[in-house]
Amino acid sequence: MTKSTNSSIPSTLKEFLYDTHDRNGVIFISVTGLVSLIAIVSLLLAKPLKSSTYVRTHLFGYLTSLLLANGMLSVATVMSFNWIVHDQVTAGPYCTVQGALRQTGNIATALWSFIIALHLFNLLFLRSSAKNYAFWLTIIGGWGVVATVVAIGPMVIENAERGPYYGINGSWCWITDAYPEEQIFLEYFLEFLSAGLSCVLFTIVLLRVRGNLLIIDGRWKFQHVRSCDSWQLAFSRDLIDTAMLRFAQSMVWFPIAYTIVLLPSGIAGFGAVSGRPVSPGVEIFTGVTYNLTGLINVLLLLTTRQLYPDMELPEFNTQRNQQATMQLMESGGVTPFTLARSLTAESYHRQRETVLALHRATSVSSYGSSGSLKGHENGSSWTDITSSLTRHDSSSSTGSWNSQTELIPKPKEVYRTHR
C-alpha cells in the first residue's frame, strides 16, 4: 500500500516507465488485490449463513459498508493490471480515477472500522440500542464524509502551481507528491486515528463484558480478576452475557487485523512523504500486506457471524437484576462445593445422638436384668422416644427443607436400631 516511493518525481509527470522490479512488484500487489476482490464479491453475492436475525441488524449494514470500502481499494489495485500490460503508468482520466478510488477505499475502510467499533461500544458497553433512523443517518453521513474528503482535494485544494491533485505517484496513481500535507492529514492521520480509537473502544468493551469494569454506587470501578478466579464471573453470566463476551472477543480481531496490516504501509508511507526512499522489497511487502485487508475481513466476518446469537429475544439491551451481580462481585464470588448446614438439621442430629446414647445405656442395663419383661418394656420405651423424635422432626423441619438446596438429601424416615 506504500503510496509514495520516490518523492523526487515531479507532480506534472506524464508517464512512469516500469523496470523489472517495478513490474514484478505491481504484479504481486495486483494479484493480492484481485484475490481480496473475489473474496468480497463472493461473500456479498452468497446466501447469508444466518438470514433471519443477523442480516437485519445495524452491525450487518456497517460490515457491508466496510466490505464495500475494501472492494473499492481492491478495484483500484486491480486497475494496475493496465499499467502492467503497457509497462508504464500514464497520466490521464484512468490514472485520476485510480487515485481517487484508492483514496476512497482507504478513507472508507478507516471510517467504517471506527464506526463498527463505536456501534459495538454503544451496544455492549453502554447497553443501549440504536434506532433505525440513527442507522440510516450513520450510513448516509459516513459515505458523505468519505465523498467530501475525496472531493475536497481536486475541487478546493488543487491549484495550477502544484498541478493535479490525483496523478502518478510511483508505480500507480494516488495523491501526487506535490501535496505531502494532504497525504498525511487526509489519509495517513485518519487511518491511524481510526485504528487507535477502535483498539481503545474494543478494549473497554472487553473489560466491560468480562466483568472487570463495574458500576458500584453510580461510579465506574475496575476490578482485577485473576485467571484462577475467572470461573466466578462465568458463574454469574447468563445466556446474553455469554453471547456478548464471545461476540466481543471475536469482533476485537477486526481492529487488531486492521492495525497489523496498516502499520507497515503507514510507516513506509510516512518515510516516503518525508523524502526517504522506499526499497522495492519493502514496497512489495507493504502493498501485498495492505491489500489483504479485504480477504482478512471476509474471513473474520465468516467467523464472527457464526458467533452472533441467532435469537429474536432477548436483545443485548435487556434489563437484568444488577443487584445480585453486584453482591456477587463485592463478596468475592461464590465458593464451589460448599454449603452451610441448616439449624434444623443440627437440632435433629443432636437429638438423635441423645437418643442413641440413651439406647446404649438401656442396652447395657438390660443385660444385667433377669426378666424378659423388663427388656420388652425398655424396647417399648425406645420405640416411644424415637416415634416422638420423628414427629418433632417432621413438624419442625418441613419449612426448612423446602428452602434448602437439594444437595443435602432430606431424611425420609428414622432408622431404628434393634438389639
C-alpha positions as CSV (number, residue, x, y, z in Angstrom):
1,M,0.0,0.0,0.0
2,T,3.0,2.3,0.1
3,K,1.7,5.1,-1.9
4,S,4.8,7.1,-2.5
5,T,8.1,5.6,-3.5
6,N,10.0,8.5,-4.9
7,S,9.3,12.0,-3.7
8,S,11.6,13.4,-6.4
9,I,9.0,12.6,-9.1
10,P,7.5,15.9,-10.3
11,S,3.8,16.3,-9.9
12,T,3.4,17.1,-13.6
13,L,4.9,13.7,-14.6
14,K,3.1,12.4,-17.7
15,E,4.3,8.8,-17.5
16,F,6.3,6.5,-15.4
17,L,8.2,3.6,-17.0
18,Y,8.4,0.2,-15.2
19,D,11.7,-1.6,-14.7
20,T,11.8,-5.3,-13.8
21,H,11.5,-4.7,-10.0
22,D,8.5,-2.3,-10.5
23,R,6.7,-4.6,-12.8
24,N,7.1,-7.7,-10.6
25,G,6.1,-5.8,-7.5
26,V,3.0,-4.4,-9.1
27,I,2.1,-7.9,-10.4
28,F,2.3,-9.3,-6.8
29,I,0.2,-6.5,-5.4
30,S,-2.4,-6.6,-8.1
31,V,-2.9,-10.3,-7.7
32,T,-3.4,-9.8,-4.0
33,G,-6.0,-7.1,-4.7
34,L,-7.7,-9.5,-7.1
35,V,-7.9,-12.3,-4.5
36,S,-9.4,-9.9,-2.0
37,L,-11.9,-8.6,-4.6
38,I,-13.0,-12.1,-5.5
39,A,-13.5,-13.0,-1.8
40,I,-15.6,-9.8,-1.2
41,V,-17.8,-10.3,-4.2
42,S,-18.3,-14.0,-3.4
43,L,-19.4,-13.2,0.2
44,L,-21.7,-10.3,-0.9
45,L,-23.4,-12.5,-3.5
46,A,-23.6,-15.7,-1.5
47,K,-26.6,-16.5,0.6
48,P,-26.1,-15.3,4.2
49,L,-25.3,-18.0,6.7
50,K,-27.8,-16.6,9.1
51,S,-30.5,-14.8,7.3
52,S,-33.1,-14.5,10.0
53,T,-31.6,-12.3,12.6
54,Y,-28.1,-11.3,11.5
55,V,-28.9,-9.5,8.3
56,R,-31.5,-7.3,10.0
57,T,-29.0,-5.8,12.5
58,H,-27.3,-2.5,12.2
59,L,-24.0,-4.3,12.5
60,F,-24.6,-6.1,9.3
61,G,-25.1,-2.9,7.5
62,Y,-21.9,-1.4,8.8
63,L,-19.9,-4.5,8.0
64,T,-21.4,-4.4,4.5
65,S,-20.1,-0.8,4.1
66,L,-16.7,-2.0,5.3
67,L,-16.6,-4.7,2.7
68,L,-17.7,-2.2,0.0
69,A,-14.8,0.0,1.1
70,N,-12.4,-2.9,0.9
71,G,-13.8,-3.7,-2.5
72,M,-13.1,-0.2,-3.8
73,L,-9.5,-0.5,-2.6
74,S,-9.2,-3.8,-4.4
75,V,-10.7,-2.5,-7.6
76,A,-8.2,0.4,-7.5
77,T,-5.4,-2.1,-7.1
78,V,-6.6,-4.4,-9.9
79,M,-6.7,-1.4,-12.2
80,S,-2.9,-1.6,-12.1
81,F,-3.0,-4.6,-14.5
82,N,-3.5,-1.9,-17.2
83,W,-0.1,-0.5,-16.3
84,I,1.5,-3.9,-16.3
85,V,0.3,-4.6,-19.8
86,H,1.8,-1.3,-21.1
87,D,4.9,-1.4,-18.8
88,Q,4.2,2.1,-17.7
89,V,1.9,4.4,-15.8
90,T,0.3,7.2,-17.9
91,A,-1.3,10.3,-16.6
92,G,-4.9,10.9,-17.7
93,P,-8.5,10.2,-16.7
94,Y,-7.8,6.5,-16.0
95,C,-5.0,7.5,-13.6
96,T,-7.2,10.1,-11.9
97,V,-9.9,7.5,-11.3
98,Q,-7.5,5.0,-9.8
99,G,-6.1,7.7,-7.5
100,A,-9.5,8.9,-6.3
101,L,-10.8,5.3,-5.9
102,R,-7.7,4.3,-4.0
103,Q,-8.2,7.2,-1.5
104,T,-11.9,6.4,-1.3
105,G,-11.2,2.8,-0.3
106,N,-8.5,3.8,2.2
107,I,-10.6,6.5,3.9
108,A,-13.8,4.4,3.9
109,T,-12.0,1.4,5.4
110,A,-10.7,3.6,8.2
111,L,-14.1,5.3,8.8
112,W,-16.2,2.1,8.8
113,S,-13.8,0.3,11.0
114,F,-14.2,3.0,13.6
115,I,-18.0,3.2,13.2
116,I,-18.2,-0.6,13.8
117,A,-16.1,-0.2,17.0
118,L,-18.3,2.8,18.1
119,H,-21.5,0.8,17.4
120,L,-20.4,-2.1,19.5
121,F,-19.3,0.2,22.2
122,N,-22.8,1.6,22.3
123,L,-24.3,-1.9,22.2
124,L,-22.1,-3.8,24.6
125,F,-20.7,-1.2,26.9
126,L,-23.4,1.4,27.3
127,R,-26.1,-1.4,26.8
128,S,-28.3,0.8,24.7
129,S,-29.8,0.1,21.3
130,A,-29.6,2.4,18.2
131,K,-32.8,3.5,16.4
132,N,-33.4,2.8,12.8
133,Y,-33.2,6.5,11.9
134,A,-29.8,6.6,13.6
135,F,-28.6,3.7,11.4
136,W,-29.6,5.4,8.2
137,L,-28.1,8.7,9.3
138,T,-24.9,6.9,10.0
139,I,-24.8,5.2,6.6
140,I,-25.6,8.4,4.7
141,G,-23.3,10.6,6.9
142,G,-20.5,8.1,6.8
143,W,-20.4,7.9,3.0
144,G,-20.9,11.6,2.8
145,V,-17.8,12.2,4.9
146,V,-15.8,9.9,2.6
147,A,-17.1,11.7,-0.5
148,T,-16.2,15.0,1.0
149,V,-12.6,14.1,1.9
150,V,-12.1,12.6,-1.6
151,A,-13.6,15.6,-3.5
152,I,-12.1,18.4,-1.4
153,G,-8.7,17.7,-2.9
154,P,-9.3,18.3,-6.6
155,M,-12.2,20.8,-6.0
156,V,-10.7,23.0,-3.3
157,I,-7.1,22.3,-2.6
158,E,-5.8,21.6,-6.1
159,N,-4.2,24.6,-7.9
160,A,-2.3,25.3,-11.1
161,E,1.0,25.9,-9.4
162,R,1.3,22.4,-7.8
163,G,-0.5,20.6,-10.6
164,P,-3.1,17.8,-10.5
165,Y,-4.2,16.5,-7.1
166,Y,-4.6,12.9,-8.3
167,G,-1.9,11.7,-10.6
168,I,1.2,9.5,-10.9
169,N,2.7,8.5,-7.6
170,G,5.4,5.9,-8.0
171,S,4.2,2.6,-9.6
172,W,0.5,3.7,-9.7
173,C,-1.8,6.7,-9.2
174,W,-2.7,8.4,-6.0
175,I,-2.3,11.9,-4.4
176,T,0.7,13.4,-6.1
177,D,3.8,14.3,-4.2
178,A,3.1,18.0,-4.7
179,Y,0.6,17.6,-1.8
180,P,2.5,16.0,1.0
181,E,0.5,17.6,3.8
182,E,-2.7,16.2,2.2
183,Q,-1.2,12.8,2.0
184,I,-0.5,12.9,5.7
185,F,-3.6,14.6,7.2
186,L,-6.3,13.5,4.7
187,E,-5.3,9.8,4.8
188,Y,-2.4,8.6,7.0
189,F,-3.5,10.5,10.0
190,L,-7.2,9.4,9.6
191,E,-6.2,5.8,9.2
192,F,-4.0,5.7,12.3
193,L,-6.6,7.6,14.3
194,S,-9.3,5.1,13.3
195,A,-7.1,2.1,14.2
196,G,-6.1,3.6,17.6
197,L,-9.6,4.6,18.7
198,S,-11.0,1.3,17.6
199,C,-8.5,-0.6,19.7
200,V,-9.3,1.6,22.7
201,L,-13.0,1.1,22.3
202,F,-12.8,-2.7,21.9
203,T,-10.5,-2.9,24.9
204,I,-13.0,-1.1,27.1
205,V,-15.8,-3.3,25.7
206,L,-14.0,-6.5,26.5
207,L,-13.3,-5.3,30.1
208,R,-17.0,-4.5,30.5
209,V,-18.4,-7.8,29.2
210,R,-15.7,-9.8,31.2
211,G,-16.8,-8.1,34.4
212,N,-13.6,-6.1,35.1
213,L,-15.4,-2.8,34.8
214,L,-18.4,-2.4,37.2
215,I,-20.8,0.3,38.3
216,I,-20.8,0.5,42.1
217,D,-22.8,3.3,43.7
218,G,-23.1,5.1,40.4
219,R,-19.3,5.2,39.8
220,W,-17.2,3.1,37.4
221,K,-14.7,0.9,39.2
222,F,-12.0,-1.5,37.8
223,Q,-11.9,-5.0,39.3
224,H,-8.9,-7.2,38.6
225,V,-9.8,-10.8,38.1
226,R,-7.2,-13.4,38.4
227,S,-7.2,-16.3,35.9
228,C,-7.9,-18.8,38.7
229,D,-11.0,-16.8,39.7
230,S,-12.4,-16.2,36.3
231,W,-14.9,-19.0,36.8
232,Q,-16.7,-16.9,39.4
233,L,-17.6,-14.3,36.7
234,A,-18.6,-17.1,34.3
235,F,-20.8,-18.5,37.0
236,S,-22.8,-15.2,37.2
237,R,-23.2,-14.8,33.4
238,D,-26.5,-15.7,31.7
239,L,-27.0,-16.6,28.0
240,I,-26.9,-12.9,27.0
241,D,-23.7,-12.2,28.9
242,T,-22.0,-15.3,27.5
243,A,-23.1,-14.4,23.9
244,M,-21.8,-10.8,24.3
245,L,-18.4,-12.0,25.6
246,R,-17.9,-14.5,22.8
247,F,-19.0,-11.9,20.2
248,A,-16.8,-9.1,21.6
249,Q,-13.8,-11.4,21.7
250,S,-14.4,-12.2,18.1
251,M,-15.1,-8.7,16.9
252,V,-11.9,-7.3,18.5
253,W,-9.9,-9.0,15.8
254,F,-11.2,-6.5,13.2
255,P,-9.3,-3.5,14.6
256,I,-6.3,-5.7,15.5
257,A,-6.1,-7.1,12.0
258,Y,-6.5,-3.6,10.5
259,T,-3.8,-2.2,12.7
260,I,-1.4,-5.0,11.8
261,V,-1.8,-4.5,8.0
262,L,-1.8,-0.7,8.4
263,L,1.4,-0.3,10.4
264,P,4.0,-1.4,7.8
265,S,2.4,0.6,4.9
266,G,1.9,3.6,7.2
267,I,5.4,3.6,8.4
268,A,6.8,3.2,4.9
269,G,4.4,5.9,3.6
270,F,5.5,8.4,6.3
271,G,9.1,7.7,5.3
272,A,8.3,8.3,1.6
273,V,6.5,11.6,2.4
274,S,9.4,12.8,4.4
275,G,11.8,12.2,1.5
276,R,13.2,8.8,2.5
277,P,13.3,6.3,-0.5
278,V,11.4,3.0,-0.1
279,S,13.2,-0.1,-1.4
280,P,11.3,-2.3,-3.9
281,G,11.2,-5.2,-1.4
282,V,9.5,-3.0,1.2
283,E,7.1,-1.6,-1.3
284,I,6.1,-5.1,-2.4
285,F,5.7,-6.3,1.2
286,T,3.6,-3.4,2.4
287,G,1.5,-3.4,-0.8
288,V,0.7,-7.1,-0.5
289,T,0.0,-6.9,3.2
290,Y,-2.3,-3.9,3.0
291,N,-4.3,-5.3,0.0
292,L,-5.0,-8.4,2.1
293,T,-7.4,-6.3,4.1
294,G,-10.4,-7.4,2.2
295,L,-9.6,-11.1,2.4
296,I,-8.9,-10.9,6.1
297,N,-12.2,-9.0,6.8
298,V,-14.1,-11.7,4.8
299,L,-12.6,-14.5,6.9
300,L,-13.2,-12.6,10.1
301,L,-16.8,-11.9,9.1
302,L,-17.4,-15.6,8.3
303,T,-16.2,-16.5,11.8
304,T,-18.0,-13.6,13.6
305,R,-21.5,-14.2,12.3
306,Q,-21.3,-17.8,13.3
307,L,-21.0,-16.5,16.9
308,Y,-23.8,-13.9,16.5
309,P,-26.7,-15.1,18.7
310,D,-29.4,-16.4,16.4
311,M,-32.4,-15.4,18.5
312,E,-35.2,-12.9,18.4
313,L,-35.3,-12.3,22.1
314,P,-33.8,-11.2,24.4
315,E,-31.9,-8.2,22.9
316,F,-28.5,-7.2,24.1
317,N,-30.1,-4.2,25.9
318,T,-32.4,-6.4,28.0
319,Q,-32.6,-5.1,31.6
320,R,-31.5,-7.6,34.2
321,N,-31.2,-7.6,38.0
322,Q,-27.9,-5.9,38.7
323,Q,-28.1,-6.2,42.5
324,A,-27.4,-9.9,42.5
325,T,-24.4,-9.4,40.3
326,M,-23.0,-6.6,42.4
327,Q,-23.4,-8.7,45.6
328,L,-21.6,-11.5,43.9
329,M,-18.7,-9.2,42.9
330,E,-18.5,-7.4,46.3
331,S,-18.5,-10.7,48.2
332,G,-15.6,-12.1,46.2
333,G,-17.7,-14.5,44.3
334,V,-19.1,-17.9,45.3
335,T,-17.2,-20.8,46.9
336,P,-17.6,-24.0,45.0
337,F,-18.9,-27.2,46.6
338,T,-19.6,-25.5,50.0
339,L,-23.0,-25.5,51.7
340,A,-23.9,-24.5,55.2
341,R,-25.9,-26.9,57.3
342,S,-29.3,-25.7,58.4
343,L,-30.2,-25.2,62.1
344,T,-32.9,-27.8,61.9
345,A,-30.5,-30.4,60.7
346,E,-28.1,-29.6,63.6
347,S,-31.0,-29.9,66.1
348,Y,-32.1,-33.2,64.6
349,H,-28.6,-34.7,64.8
350,R,-28.1,-33.5,68.4
351,Q,-31.4,-35.1,69.5
352,R,-30.5,-38.3,67.6
353,E,-27.2,-38.5,69.4
354,T,-29.0,-38.1,72.7
355,V,-31.4,-40.9,71.8
356,L,-28.6,-43.2,70.7
357,A,-26.7,-42.6,74.0
358,L,-29.9,-43.4,76.0
359,H,-30.3,-46.6,73.9
360,R,-26.8,-47.7,74.6
361,A,-27.3,-47.1,78.3
362,T,-30.5,-49.1,78.3
363,S,-28.9,-51.9,76.4
364,V,-26.1,-52.3,79.0
365,S,-28.6,-52.3,81.9
366,S,-30.9,-54.9,80.2
367,Y,-28.0,-57.4,80.1
368,G,-28.0,-57.3,83.9
369,S,-31.7,-57.9,84.3
370,S,-33.2,-61.5,84.6
371,G,-36.6,-61.0,83.3
372,S,-37.6,-60.6,79.6
373,L,-40.5,-58.3,80.6
374,K,-38.1,-55.6,81.5
375,G,-36.4,-55.8,78.2
376,H,-39.8,-55.6,76.5
377,E,-40.6,-52.5,78.5
378,N,-37.3,-50.9,77.5
379,G,-37.9,-51.7,73.9
380,S,-41.3,-50.1,74.1
381,S,-39.7,-47.1,75.8
382,W,-37.1,-46.8,72.9
383,T,-39.9,-47.0,70.4
384,D,-41.9,-44.2,72.1
385,I,-38.8,-42.0,72.2
386,T,-37.9,-42.4,68.6
387,S,-41.5,-42.0,67.5
388,S,-41.7,-38.8,69.4
389,L,-38.5,-37.6,67.9
390,T,-39.7,-38.4,64.4
391,R,-42.9,-36.5,64.9
392,H,-41.0,-33.5,66.3
393,D,-38.6,-33.5,63.3
394,S,-41.4,-33.9,60.8
395,S,-43.3,-30.9,62.2
396,S,-40.3,-28.6,62.7
397,S,-38.2,-29.2,59.6
398,T,-40.7,-29.2,56.7
399,G,-40.4,-25.5,56.1
400,S,-36.7,-25.5,56.5
401,W,-36.2,-28.3,53.9
402,N,-38.4,-26.5,51.5
403,S,-36.0,-23.6,51.5
404,Q,-32.8,-25.6,51.3
405,T,-30.9,-26.8,48.3
406,E,-31.4,-30.4,47.2
407,L,-27.6,-31.0,47.5
408,I,-28.4,-32.3,51.1
409,P,-30.9,-35.2,50.9
410,K,-33.9,-34.9,53.1
411,P,-34.3,-37.7,55.6
412,K,-37.4,-39.6,54.8
413,E,-37.5,-41.8,57.9
414,V,-35.7,-42.5,61.2
415,Y,-33.9,-45.9,61.2
416,R,-34.4,-47.7,64.5
417,T,-31.7,-49.9,65.9
418,H,-32.9,-53.2,67.4
419,R,-31.0,-55.4,69.8
